[in-house]
Each structure stands twice: as C-alpha cells, then as structure tokens.
Amino acid sequence: MNGQKVRFSLFTGTDPDYNQSKRSIAPHVMGDNREDRVMDVYYIGIDLGGTNVAAGLTDETGRLLGKFSRPTPRGAEAVADAIAQAAREACRAAGIAPETARSVGVASPGSIDPAAGVVEHAFNLGLDHVSLAQLVEERLSLPALLESQLPGMHDKARELSRKYAQARNFFYLGRGHCFPLALEGALKLKELSYIHAEGYAAGEMKHGPIALIDPAFPTFALALDDALFPKVKSNIVEVQARQGKVIALTNPGLDLAVDDPWIIPALPAPLAGFMALPALQLFSYETADYLGKDVDQPRNLAKSVTVE
C-alpha cells in the first residue's frame, strides 16, 4: 500500500494486543474537523468475531477516525473478503485512502500461529489451517498492484492491437474461472471494434470451433498459473498445429511458447480476474481505436432497453 507492503498482524483474545484492538474499534467521540488530522500515519484494527467483522481506523494518537461493521461469513475466501471490505469501508468513512494505512491488525478467534499469520482452527468460521494474513494482504494490495501494472498493460495492448487489427474473426479460450473472462473478452472486442469474436470453453474446443482455426483466425487464450494450465496449454498446441496465431495472457515462469505472450502478475484464482480483465478490455479498446471506431458510443448499442 502506498508503494509498500502493508504490515499485517494476527492475534487472539489471549494476547495483550487484543484488548488494544478492541479499544480502537469501540465507539469513540470522533473529530469532526478533518483538517485537524495533520498526521499521515494510520492503523487499521479488525475484530473478527463469530457474528460480525468490525473495523476501526485510527491515527498515531489512537483517535478513531472511521469504523465499519458487517456480518461475518463462513469459509476462508469469504472471511478474507469480509476483512478487506471492512478495512476499506472504515477508511472510506474517514475520507482516507486505504493505501495510506501503515498496518492492519486482526483479532481472530480460535487457535492461530501469529508468526505465520495462519488460523489453525476456528471452526465456527469454517477456518482450518488458513493463511489468513496472505489472503487479506492479497486483497488489500490489489488496487495498488493493478495501478502499477496498468501503464504496461496499455502499452502491450496498443502493440498487439496494431498486429491483429486486420483480423476479421477472433477466438477466445478459457477454462474454469477463465471461461467467463474469455466470454467477456470476446464480447468487448465485437462490441467496440465490430470484429466477430467467439468466446469458448477450452475443453469443448474440439466440439466444432476448432474447424475454424487457420492462419487468419487468431486465438486469445487465457493461460494463467492454476491447476488447469496444463490443459489450456494442450488446447493451445492444438490451435498451433492448425497454423493458428496465439496471444496468450499468462503469468511469469510458465513454460508456454506462443506467438505473442502477454505476461501479467500471478494472483490466486478468486482474484486473477481483476488482473486479466483490464488486459482484455484494453486490447479491445486499443483495437477499436486503431480502426477508427467510436469507443464511447459503439453503434447499435443502448444503455437501456426500451423495446423487447
């Protein structure tokens, strides 16, 4: 956050820091004059309870600047999402950007390993050997990571758009959580550039669409670093065997030989779409812009449906 990785700590009700965290989240008289907040160091405290997730943002003096509470969900990913949301909303309530927070402390129930940031057992929350610190850090650092990557994505999208703008058809392939991303990529390309594009589940490629592949029919494949990568790689090989050109949106360190690899930072599956989707949309935008299309008002589209 703010160009640096936020410090994250995890502790239980038996730790001395737990009561301090509870005090920082408890109701305080909040300063009404935000101009009085001359300090630029902020801390986020999270009380992860069985009923609610409560977050409080304080400054160096311990003054509560913003707070937020929401029901506690069950399951590792959902709990991490809830913690990240509570932290962001507490910052928003104070009118302060979340990336300015120096550290985040979470008071967690159950048995934990504070040094590793792992919840060993919190069965009432559905947590069992969960690296909660890592999950939350990934979510809180995502906006800053995406912001840092966007300029490079824009340049790569511009480069590829010049190479493939003359294609009259495009094939988008994805498996698992990448399948809806492939659909969205194809939709945006035809919506903005008027190039026919087909989004397809890579595992079903041989059920017809593969017959369309030729040197003039490029493929945009989502080949991210997950359990399905070997299968997506196999699909890409099938496309290449038919002389199809391939753009592959992929992650660092993967063994993948294609015409145009597009490397983006690796994120776990629930978050990977936040990094892949901007790349897909920027490619569509740059292609349409290069072709002289009106990207702000695509033809025949309406923002509201007035007739059936």
C-alpha positions as CSV (number, residue, x, y, z in Angstrom):
1,M,0.0,0.0,0.0
2,N,1.3,3.4,-0.9
3,G,4.1,1.6,-2.8
4,Q,5.0,-0.5,0.2
5,K,3.6,-3.8,1.5
6,V,1.3,-3.2,4.5
7,R,2.3,-4.9,7.7
8,F,-0.2,-7.5,8.9
9,S,-0.6,-9.0,12.3
10,L,-2.8,-11.7,13.6
11,F,-3.6,-12.3,17.3
12,T,-6.2,-13.9,19.6
13,G,-8.0,-12.8,22.7
14,T,-5.2,-14.1,24.9
15,D,-2.7,-11.6,23.5
16,P,-2.2,-8.2,25.2
17,D,-2.7,-6.5,21.8
18,Y,-6.2,-8.0,21.5
19,N,-7.7,-5.6,24.1
20,Q,-5.9,-2.7,22.5
21,S,-7.5,-3.7,19.2
22,K,-10.9,-3.9,20.9
23,R,-10.5,-0.4,22.3
24,S,-9.6,1.0,19.0
25,I,-12.8,-0.3,17.5
26,A,-15.0,0.6,20.4
27,P,-17.2,3.8,20.0
28,H,-15.2,7.0,20.4
29,V,-16.0,10.7,20.0
30,M,-14.7,11.3,16.5
31,G,-13.1,14.5,15.5
32,D,-15.4,16.4,13.2
33,N,-12.8,18.7,11.6
34,R,-10.8,16.6,9.2
35,E,-8.5,19.5,8.6
36,D,-7.2,18.8,12.2
37,R,-5.8,15.5,11.1
38,V,-2.3,16.5,10.4
39,M,-0.7,13.1,10.9
40,D,-0.4,10.9,7.9
41,V,0.1,7.5,9.6
42,Y,-2.9,5.4,10.1
43,Y,-3.6,1.9,11.6
44,I,-6.5,-0.5,10.9
45,G,-7.8,-2.8,13.6
46,I,-10.1,-5.7,12.8
47,D,-12.2,-7.6,15.3
48,L,-13.1,-10.9,13.6
49,G,-16.0,-12.2,15.6
50,G,-18.4,-15.0,15.2
51,T,-21.2,-12.6,14.5
52,N,-19.7,-9.5,13.0
53,V,-16.4,-8.3,11.4
54,A,-15.7,-4.8,12.9
55,A,-13.0,-2.5,11.6
56,G,-11.6,0.7,13.0
57,L,-9.2,3.2,11.6
58,T,-7.0,5.2,14.0
59,D,-4.2,7.7,13.8
60,E,-1.0,7.7,15.8
61,T,-2.7,9.2,18.8
62,G,-5.3,6.3,18.9
63,R,-8.1,8.6,17.8
64,L,-10.8,6.6,16.0
65,L,-11.4,8.2,12.6
66,G,-13.6,5.7,10.9
67,K,-15.4,2.4,11.6
68,F,-17.4,-0.2,9.8
69,S,-19.1,-3.5,10.7
70,R,-20.7,-6.3,8.7
71,P,-21.9,-9.8,9.4
72,T,-19.2,-12.5,9.5
73,P,-19.4,-15.1,6.7
74,R,-18.1,-18.6,6.7
75,G,-15.2,-20.0,4.8
76,A,-11.6,-18.8,4.2
77,E,-12.1,-16.8,1.0
78,A,-15.4,-15.2,2.2
79,V,-13.8,-14.2,5.6
80,A,-10.8,-12.7,3.8
81,D,-13.2,-10.7,1.5
82,A,-15.1,-9.5,4.6
83,I,-12.0,-8.3,6.4
84,A,-10.7,-6.5,3.3
85,Q,-14.1,-4.9,2.8
86,A,-14.4,-3.8,6.4
87,A,-10.9,-2.3,6.3
88,R,-11.7,-0.3,3.1
89,E,-15.1,0.9,4.3
90,A,-13.6,2.1,7.6
91,C,-11.1,4.1,5.6
92,R,-13.8,5.4,3.3
93,A,-15.9,6.5,6.4
94,A,-12.9,8.6,7.4
95,G,-12.3,10.0,4.0
96,I,-8.8,8.4,3.9
97,A,-7.3,6.3,1.1
98,P,-6.8,2.6,2.3
99,E,-3.3,2.6,0.8
100,T,-2.1,5.1,3.4
101,A,-2.6,2.6,6.3
102,R,0.7,1.5,7.7
103,S,-0.5,-1.8,9.2
104,V,-3.5,-4.0,9.7
105,G,-4.1,-6.0,12.9
106,V,-6.7,-8.7,13.1
107,A,-8.0,-10.2,16.4
108,S,-9.1,-13.7,15.5
109,P,-10.9,-16.4,17.4
110,G,-9.6,-19.9,17.6
111,S,-6.1,-21.3,17.6
112,I,-3.6,-19.3,15.5
113,D,0.1,-19.1,14.5
114,P,0.8,-15.3,14.8
115,A,4.2,-15.5,13.2
116,A,3.0,-17.3,10.1
117,G,-0.3,-15.4,10.0
118,V,-2.2,-18.7,10.0
119,V,-5.5,-19.6,11.6
120,E,-5.0,-23.2,12.7
121,H,-8.6,-23.8,13.9
122,A,-11.6,-21.5,14.1
123,F,-14.4,-24.0,13.3
124,N,-17.2,-21.5,14.0
125,L,-15.9,-19.5,11.0
126,G,-15.1,-22.5,8.8
127,L,-11.4,-21.9,9.1
128,D,-8.9,-24.8,9.3
129,H,-5.2,-24.2,8.6
130,V,-5.9,-21.0,6.7
131,S,-3.2,-18.5,5.8
132,L,-5.4,-15.6,6.6
133,A,-2.7,-13.0,6.6
134,Q,-1.8,-13.9,3.0
135,L,-5.4,-13.9,1.8
136,V,-6.1,-10.5,3.3
137,E,-2.8,-9.0,2.1
138,E,-3.6,-10.1,-1.4
139,R,-6.9,-8.3,-1.3
140,L,-5.7,-5.1,0.3
141,S,-2.7,-4.8,-2.0
142,L,-4.7,-5.5,-5.2
143,P,-5.6,-1.9,-6.1
144,A,-2.0,-0.7,-5.8
145,L,-0.8,-3.6,-7.8
146,L,-3.3,-3.1,-10.5
147,E,-2.5,0.7,-10.7
148,S,1.2,-0.1,-11.1
149,Q,0.5,-2.6,-13.9
150,L,-2.0,-0.5,-16.0
151,P,0.6,1.6,-17.9
152,G,2.4,-1.5,-19.1
153,M,-0.8,-3.2,-19.9
154,H,-1.9,-0.3,-22.0
155,D,1.4,-0.3,-24.0
156,K,1.1,-4.1,-24.6
157,A,-2.5,-3.7,-25.7
158,R,-1.5,-1.0,-28.1
159,E,1.3,-3.1,-29.5
160,L,-0.9,-6.2,-30.1
161,S,-3.8,-4.2,-31.5
162,R,-1.6,-3.0,-34.4
163,K,-0.7,-6.5,-35.2
164,Y,-4.1,-8.1,-35.1
165,A,-6.5,-5.3,-36.0
166,Q,-7.0,-6.6,-39.5
167,A,-8.3,-10.0,-38.3
168,R,-12.0,-10.5,-39.2
169,N,-12.5,-13.2,-36.6
170,F,-11.1,-14.0,-33.1
171,F,-11.3,-17.0,-30.9
172,Y,-11.1,-16.5,-27.1
173,L,-10.4,-19.6,-25.0
174,G,-10.5,-20.2,-21.2
175,R,-11.1,-22.9,-18.7
176,G,-12.6,-22.9,-15.2
177,H,-12.8,-19.3,-13.8
178,C,-11.2,-18.1,-17.0
179,F,-14.1,-19.2,-19.2
180,P,-16.3,-16.2,-18.3
181,L,-13.3,-14.0,-18.8
182,A,-13.0,-15.4,-22.3
183,L,-16.7,-14.6,-22.9
184,E,-16.2,-11.1,-21.7
185,G,-13.1,-10.6,-23.8
186,A,-14.9,-11.7,-27.0
187,L,-17.9,-9.6,-26.1
188,K,-15.8,-6.4,-25.7
189,L,-13.9,-7.0,-28.9
190,K,-17.0,-7.3,-31.1
191,E,-18.8,-4.6,-29.2
192,L,-16.1,-1.9,-29.7
193,S,-14.2,-3.0,-32.9
194,Y,-17.0,-4.8,-34.8
195,I,-14.7,-7.8,-35.2
196,H,-16.5,-11.1,-34.9
197,A,-15.2,-12.9,-31.8
198,E,-16.2,-16.2,-30.2
199,G,-15.7,-17.0,-26.5
200,Y,-15.5,-20.7,-25.8
201,A,-14.7,-23.1,-23.0
202,A,-11.3,-24.5,-24.0
203,G,-12.3,-28.0,-23.0
204,E,-15.0,-28.0,-25.7
205,M,-12.9,-26.6,-28.5
206,K,-12.9,-29.9,-30.4
207,H,-16.7,-30.0,-30.5
208,G,-16.8,-27.8,-33.6
209,P,-15.0,-24.5,-33.2
210,I,-11.5,-26.0,-33.9
211,A,-12.6,-26.4,-37.6
212,L,-12.5,-22.6,-38.0
213,I,-8.8,-22.3,-37.0
214,D,-6.5,-21.2,-39.8
215,P,-3.6,-18.6,-40.1
216,A,-6.1,-15.8,-40.5
217,F,-8.2,-16.8,-37.4
218,P,-6.2,-15.8,-34.3
219,T,-6.8,-17.1,-30.8
220,F,-6.6,-15.2,-27.5
221,A,-6.0,-17.8,-24.8
222,L,-6.2,-17.3,-21.0
223,A,-3.4,-19.5,-19.7
224,L,-2.9,-18.5,-16.1
225,D,-0.9,-20.2,-13.4
226,D,-3.5,-22.5,-11.9
227,A,-4.4,-26.2,-11.8
228,L,-5.9,-26.1,-15.3
229,F,-2.8,-24.6,-17.0
230,P,-1.6,-28.0,-18.5
231,K,-5.0,-28.5,-20.2
232,V,-5.1,-25.0,-21.6
233,K,-1.5,-25.4,-22.9
234,S,-2.7,-28.6,-24.6
235,N,-5.5,-26.6,-26.3
236,I,-3.0,-24.0,-27.4
237,V,-0.9,-26.7,-29.0
238,E,-4.0,-27.9,-30.9
239,V,-4.5,-24.4,-32.3
240,Q,-0.9,-24.1,-33.3
241,A,-1.0,-27.4,-35.1
242,R,-3.5,-25.8,-37.4
243,Q,-1.3,-22.8,-38.0
244,G,-3.4,-20.5,-35.8
245,K,-1.8,-17.5,-34.3
246,V,-2.0,-17.2,-30.5
247,I,-2.0,-14.4,-28.0
248,A,-1.7,-15.9,-24.5
249,L,-2.5,-14.0,-21.4
250,T,-0.2,-15.8,-18.9
251,N,1.9,-15.5,-15.7
252,P,5.6,-15.3,-15.1
253,G,7.6,-18.6,-15.1
254,L,5.2,-20.7,-17.1
255,D,6.5,-22.9,-20.0
256,L,4.5,-21.6,-22.9
257,A,5.6,-21.0,-26.5
258,V,3.2,-18.8,-28.4
259,D,3.3,-16.0,-31.0
260,D,2.5,-13.3,-28.5
261,P,2.8,-14.0,-24.8
262,W,1.3,-11.3,-22.6
263,I,2.7,-11.6,-19.1
264,I,0.7,-10.3,-16.1
265,P,1.3,-10.8,-12.4
266,A,0.1,-14.0,-10.9
267,L,-2.8,-14.0,-8.5
268,P,-4.8,-16.8,-6.9
269,A,-7.9,-17.9,-8.8
270,P,-10.5,-15.8,-7.0
271,L,-8.6,-12.7,-7.7
272,A,-7.0,-13.5,-11.1
273,G,-9.8,-11.9,-13.0
274,F,-9.0,-8.5,-11.6
275,M,-5.7,-8.6,-13.4
276,A,-6.8,-10.4,-16.6
277,L,-10.0,-8.4,-17.3
278,P,-8.3,-5.0,-17.7
279,A,-5.9,-6.6,-20.2
280,L,-8.8,-8.0,-22.2
281,Q,-10.6,-4.7,-22.2
282,L,-7.6,-2.6,-23.1
283,F,-6.9,-4.9,-26.1
284,S,-10.5,-4.3,-27.3
285,Y,-10.2,-0.6,-26.7
286,E,-6.9,-0.2,-28.5
287,T,-8.0,-2.3,-31.4
288,A,-11.2,-0.3,-31.9
289,D,-9.3,3.0,-31.5
290,Y,-6.7,1.9,-34.1
291,L,-9.6,1.1,-36.5
292,G,-11.1,4.5,-36.0
293,K,-14.2,3.3,-34.2
294,D,-16.1,5.4,-31.7
295,V,-15.3,3.6,-28.4
296,D,-17.5,5.9,-26.4
297,Q,-20.6,5.2,-28.5
298,P,-20.5,1.8,-30.2
299,R,-23.1,1.5,-33.0
300,N,-26.5,-0.1,-32.3
301,L,-26.0,-0.2,-28.6
302,A,-28.2,1.3,-25.9
303,K,-27.6,1.6,-22.2
304,S,-31.3,1.0,-21.5
305,V,-33.7,-1.4,-23.1
306,T,-36.9,0.3,-24.3
307,V,-38.4,-2.4,-26.5
308,E,-38.4,-6.2,-26.3
